[in-house]
């Protein structure tokens, strides 16, 4: 702000203070507008207007682009079950990303790639699973396709020369955890398949 020489020092101080207050108001309005836009994008990506779900995702800092690949996170969780992501597991997940219509280089693609490079925290994975359960319930969808995708990732690098059980015990445990997080009926169904 340029100094107005016609004002006394006291008047100048008050004028600068008022200008800072107006700038803060503009910035706050901009933050709120950006937050509301992000929530609308999330609602569109999720296909739900459940404000509690949208608020939970917004609190994680996710936007509509990244929300479009949340259903792939259980696959990432299973891929990391044994402590590393194999080349075939990575390829399987990236094929699922492409099949979901995600543009290479987009925020969603970068988000998944980052999770394949560095193990995501259990807290993040658990919160996403809880959110996925609620999204599926809100939309009246069954989680069976998510679990089938998890099994597909687990089978991608399992077994010795294509023989034996292609799902390791760690991966089976991870799939079981995903099933438990998605609901008791799903948990019972998957337990019988893995057991």
C-alpha positions as CSV (number, residue, x, y, z in Angstrom):
1,X,0.0,0.0,0.0
2,X,1.4,3.4,-0.9
3,X,1.5,6.0,1.7
4,X,-0.9,8.9,1.5
5,X,1.1,12.0,2.4
6,X,-2.2,14.0,3.1
7,X,-2.9,11.7,6.2
8,X,-1.4,12.1,9.6
9,X,0.7,9.2,10.8
10,X,-2.2,8.1,13.0
11,X,-4.7,8.2,10.1
12,X,-2.2,6.4,7.9
13,X,-1.8,3.6,10.5
14,X,-5.6,3.2,10.7
15,X,-5.9,3.2,6.8
16,X,-3.2,0.5,6.5
17,X,-4.9,-1.6,9.3
18,X,-8.3,-1.3,7.4
19,X,-6.6,-2.2,4.1
20,X,-5.1,-5.4,5.8
21,X,-8.5,-6.3,7.2
22,X,-10.2,-6.0,3.8
23,X,-7.5,-8.1,2.2
24,X,-8.0,-10.8,4.9
25,X,-11.7,-10.8,4.2
26,X,-11.1,-11.3,0.5
27,X,-8.7,-14.1,1.2
28,X,-11.1,-15.8,3.6
29,X,-13.9,-15.5,1.0
30,X,-11.6,-17.0,-1.6
31,X,-10.7,-19.9,0.7
32,X,-14.3,-20.6,1.4
33,X,-15.3,-20.4,-2.3
34,X,-12.4,-22.8,-3.2
35,X,-13.6,-25.2,-0.4
36,X,-17.1,-25.2,-1.6
37,X,-16.0,-25.8,-5.2
38,X,-13.9,-28.8,-4.0
39,X,-16.9,-30.2,-2.1
40,X,-19.1,-29.9,-5.3
41,X,-16.4,-31.7,-7.3
42,X,-16.3,-34.4,-4.6
43,X,-20.0,-34.8,-4.7
44,X,-20.0,-35.2,-8.4
45,X,-17.1,-37.7,-8.4
46,X,-18.7,-39.8,-5.7
47,X,-22.2,-39.6,-7.1
48,X,-23.6,-38.7,-3.7
49,X,-24.6,-35.5,-1.9
50,X,-23.9,-37.0,1.6
51,X,-22.4,-34.0,3.2
52,X,-20.7,-36.0,6.0
53,X,-18.8,-38.1,3.5
54,X,-17.9,-35.1,1.5
55,X,-16.6,-33.3,4.6
56,X,-14.5,-36.3,5.6
57,X,-12.8,-36.4,2.2
58,X,-12.4,-32.6,2.1
59,X,-10.7,-32.9,5.6
60,X,-8.2,-35.2,4.0
61,X,-7.5,-32.6,1.4
62,X,-8.8,-34.7,-1.5
63,X,-10.6,-33.2,-4.5
64,X,-12.9,-34.7,-7.1
65,X,-10.1,-35.9,-9.4
66,X,-8.5,-37.9,-6.6
67,X,-11.8,-39.1,-5.3
68,X,-12.4,-40.8,-8.6
69,X,-9.7,-43.4,-7.8
70,X,-10.5,-44.0,-4.1
71,X,-12.0,-47.4,-5.0
72,X,-8.5,-48.5,-6.1
73,X,-7.0,-47.9,-2.6
74,X,-7.9,-51.4,-1.3
75,X,-5.9,-52.8,-4.2
76,X,-2.9,-50.7,-3.1
77,X,-3.4,-51.9,0.4
78,X,-3.2,-55.5,-0.7
79,X,-0.2,-54.8,-2.9
80,X,1.7,-53.5,0.1
81,X,0.6,-56.4,2.3
82,X,4.0,-58.2,2.1
83,X,6.0,-55.0,2.5
84,X,6.6,-54.2,-1.2
85,X,4.8,-53.8,-4.5
86,X,5.9,-56.1,-7.2
87,X,6.2,-55.1,-10.8
88,X,3.2,-57.3,-11.7
89,X,1.1,-55.8,-8.9
90,X,2.0,-52.3,-9.9
91,X,1.1,-53.1,-13.5
92,X,-2.3,-54.6,-12.5
93,X,-3.2,-51.5,-10.4
94,X,-2.0,-49.1,-13.2
95,X,-4.2,-51.1,-15.7
96,X,-7.1,-50.5,-13.3
97,X,-6.3,-46.8,-13.1
98,X,-6.3,-46.7,-17.0
99,X,-9.6,-48.7,-17.1
100,X,-11.1,-46.2,-14.8
101,X,-10.5,-43.5,-17.4
102,X,-7.8,-41.7,-15.5
103,X,-5.6,-39.5,-17.6
104,X,-1.9,-40.1,-17.2
105,X,-0.3,-37.2,-15.4
106,X,-3.6,-36.1,-13.7
107,X,-3.8,-35.6,-9.9
108,X,-5.6,-38.9,-9.6
109,X,-2.8,-40.8,-11.5
110,X,-0.1,-39.0,-9.5
111,X,-1.9,-39.9,-6.3
112,X,-2.0,-43.6,-7.1
113,X,1.6,-43.6,-8.4
114,X,2.7,-42.0,-5.1
115,X,1.0,-44.6,-3.1
116,X,2.7,-47.4,-5.1
117,X,6.1,-45.8,-4.5
118,X,5.9,-45.2,-0.8
119,X,3.7,-47.3,1.6
120,X,0.7,-45.2,2.6
121,X,0.0,-45.0,6.4
122,X,-2.4,-47.4,8.0
123,X,-4.4,-44.4,9.2
124,X,-4.9,-43.2,5.7
125,X,-5.8,-46.6,4.4
126,X,-8.2,-47.3,7.3
127,X,-9.9,-43.9,6.8
128,X,-10.3,-44.5,3.1
129,X,-11.8,-47.9,3.7
130,X,-14.3,-46.5,6.2
131,X,-15.2,-43.8,3.7
132,X,-15.5,-46.4,0.9
133,X,-17.9,-48.5,3.0
134,X,-20.0,-45.4,3.6
135,X,-19.9,-44.4,-0.1
136,X,-21.0,-47.9,-1.2
137,X,-23.8,-47.9,1.4
138,X,-24.9,-44.4,0.3
139,X,-25.0,-45.4,-3.3
140,X,-26.6,-48.8,-2.6
141,X,-23.6,-50.6,-4.2
142,X,-22.1,-54.0,-3.3
143,X,-18.3,-54.1,-2.6
144,X,-17.8,-57.5,-4.3
145,X,-16.0,-55.9,-7.3
146,X,-13.6,-54.1,-5.0
147,X,-12.7,-57.4,-3.3
148,X,-12.4,-59.2,-6.6
149,X,-9.9,-56.5,-7.7
150,X,-8.0,-57.0,-4.5
151,X,-7.8,-60.7,-5.2
152,X,-6.6,-60.0,-8.7
153,X,-3.7,-57.9,-7.4
154,X,-2.8,-60.5,-4.9
155,X,-2.7,-63.2,-7.6
156,X,-0.6,-61.0,-9.9
157,X,2.7,-62.0,-8.4
158,X,1.9,-65.0,-6.2
159,X,2.8,-68.7,-6.5
160,X,6.0,-70.3,-7.6
161,X,6.2,-70.8,-11.4
162,X,2.4,-70.4,-11.5
163,X,1.9,-73.3,-9.1
164,X,0.5,-73.3,-5.6
165,X,-1.5,-70.7,-3.8
166,X,-1.1,-67.5,-5.6
167,X,-2.3,-65.4,-2.7
168,X,0.2,-65.1,0.2
169,X,-1.0,-65.2,3.8
170,X,-0.1,-61.5,4.2
171,X,-2.2,-60.7,1.1
172,X,-5.1,-62.9,2.4
173,X,-4.9,-61.0,5.7
174,X,-5.0,-57.7,3.9
175,X,-8.0,-58.8,1.8
176,X,-9.7,-60.0,5.0
177,X,-9.1,-56.6,6.6
178,X,-10.6,-54.8,3.5
179,X,-13.6,-57.1,3.7
180,X,-14.0,-56.5,7.4
181,X,-13.9,-52.7,6.9
182,X,-16.5,-52.9,4.1
183,X,-19.0,-54.7,6.3
184,X,-19.9,-58.0,8.1
185,X,-21.8,-59.6,5.2
186,X,-18.8,-59.0,2.9
187,X,-16.4,-60.3,5.5
188,X,-18.3,-63.6,5.9
189,X,-18.4,-64.1,2.1
190,X,-14.7,-63.4,1.5
191,X,-13.7,-65.5,4.5
192,X,-15.2,-68.5,2.9
193,X,-13.3,-67.9,-0.4
194,X,-9.9,-67.3,1.3
195,X,-10.3,-69.9,4.0
